[in-house]
């Protein structure tokens, strides 16, 4: 699994969940500003763990890692590597 694949998948998921076009989510988009709230974040983490078969630690799930799409993708790929 690479960051590009994770980014593409998560962009699609987030666009569906936040009811915004995929094109509205780019590398610089602050996902909280785009509408990702605390409940959405918990749902996103559950989706990530199920979809990519990774276990995210509490240390992985800090706001800095989940602020942007590249941050999430890097966190997911690092968790997948162990």
C-alpha positions as CSV (number, residue, x, y, z in Angstrom):
1,X,0.0,0.0,0.0
2,X,1.4,3.4,-0.9
3,X,0.3,6.9,0.0
4,X,-1.1,7.7,-3.4
5,X,-3.5,4.7,-3.2
6,X,-4.5,5.7,0.4
7,X,-5.0,9.3,-0.6
8,X,-7.2,8.4,-3.5
9,X,-9.4,6.1,-1.5
10,X,-9.7,8.5,1.5
11,X,-10.5,11.5,-0.8
12,X,-13.4,9.5,-2.2
13,X,-14.6,8.4,1.3
14,X,-14.3,11.9,2.7
15,X,-16.1,13.5,-0.2
16,X,-19.0,11.1,0.2
17,X,-19.1,11.6,4.0
18,X,-18.8,15.4,3.9
19,X,-21.0,15.8,0.9
20,X,-18.5,17.8,-1.1
21,X,-16.8,17.2,-4.5
22,X,-13.6,15.2,-4.4
23,X,-11.9,18.2,-6.2
24,X,-12.6,20.3,-3.1
25,X,-10.3,18.1,-1.0
26,X,-6.7,18.8,-2.0
27,X,-3.3,18.4,-0.2
28,X,-3.7,21.7,1.7
29,X,-7.4,21.4,2.7
30,X,-7.9,21.5,6.4
31,X,-10.4,18.7,6.9
32,X,-12.0,20.3,10.0
33,X,-12.7,23.4,7.9
34,X,-14.2,21.1,5.3
35,X,-16.7,19.7,7.9
36,X,-14.9,16.8,9.5
37,X,-16.1,16.9,13.1
38,X,-15.2,14.6,16.1
39,X,-17.9,12.0,15.2
40,X,-16.7,12.0,11.6
41,X,-13.2,11.6,12.8
42,X,-14.1,8.5,14.8
43,X,-16.0,7.1,11.8
44,X,-13.0,7.8,9.6
45,X,-10.6,6.0,11.9
46,X,-13.0,3.0,12.0
47,X,-13.1,3.1,8.2
48,X,-9.3,3.3,7.9
49,X,-8.8,0.3,10.3
50,X,-11.3,-1.8,8.4
51,X,-10.4,-0.8,4.8
52,X,-6.6,-0.9,5.2
53,X,-6.5,-3.6,7.9
54,X,-4.3,-1.5,10.2
55,X,-4.5,-0.7,13.9
56,X,-4.1,2.9,14.7
57,X,-2.7,3.6,18.1
58,X,-3.9,6.6,20.2
59,X,-0.6,8.3,19.4
60,X,-1.4,7.9,15.7
61,X,-4.8,9.6,16.1
62,X,-3.7,13.0,17.1
63,X,-5.2,16.0,15.4
64,X,-2.0,16.9,13.6
65,X,-2.0,13.6,11.8
66,X,-5.7,14.0,10.7
67,X,-5.7,17.7,9.7
68,X,-5.0,17.1,6.0
69,X,-5.3,14.2,3.5
70,X,-1.5,13.8,3.2
71,X,-1.2,13.6,7.0
72,X,-3.7,10.9,7.2
73,X,-2.2,9.0,4.3
74,X,1.3,9.1,5.9
75,X,-0.2,7.9,9.2
76,X,-2.0,5.0,7.5
77,X,1.0,3.9,5.5
78,X,3.3,4.1,8.5
79,X,0.9,2.0,10.6
80,X,0.7,-0.5,7.8
81,X,4.5,-0.9,7.8
82,X,4.4,-1.5,11.6
